[in-house]
Amino acid sequence: MMDVTEFEDLLGRFGDDLTNWPAPRRDDANLLLRGSDQARAALAESRRLRQVLRAEPIRAPDGLLDRIMQKARQATSEPSNNEHAGPDGTSAVPPKGSTLILALCLCGGLVGTPSPDDAAMMRHAMHSLPVTAR
């Protein structure tokens, strides 16, 4: 008799379409599914995951990367002033390079896996950051 742990392992190996499972394993899985809420929940979760992975990726609006890069360039080229100093006299403004890194991270999170062109642009941007001592 199959248990839930074995069922979850087989879900990972054969997928959530039980018709693709070897006949003896499929029969055992169907028996388990009749009597186990935990197995039914695992099957439902596996199916939801498959649907999510097959969904269209969320795309950032056109021009978002360009606008972020422009803001990051402006932030790295603006001279530092003390009007943003914290109570202890240190700057409350993040280091200039971190602005660009944050922008790149945000873009990467919004548009998913970057295209080869996006990745090349990000590598170029990272290599062109000024090196500053902290």
GIFENFEN-V138615 format. One record per residue. PSI is psi as a letter, one per 30 degrees, with the letter a starting at -180 (NA if undefined). Layout:
# GIFENFEN-V138615
PSI / PSI
This chain:
# GIFENFEN-V138615
k / k / l / e / e / e / e / e / e / e / e / e / e / f / l / f / j / f / f / f / l / k / e / e / e / e / e / e / e / e / e / e / e / e / g / j / e / e / e / e / e / e / e / e / e / e / e / e / e / e / e / e / f / f / l / k / l / k / k / l / l / k / f / e / e / e / e / e / e / e / e / e / e / e / e / f / f / k / k / k / l / g / f / g / k / l / f / g / f / l / k / f / k / l / k / e / e / f / e / e / e / e / e / e / e / e / e / e / e / e / g / b / k / l / l / e / e / e / e / e / e / e / e / e / e / e / f / g / k / k / k / k / k / NA
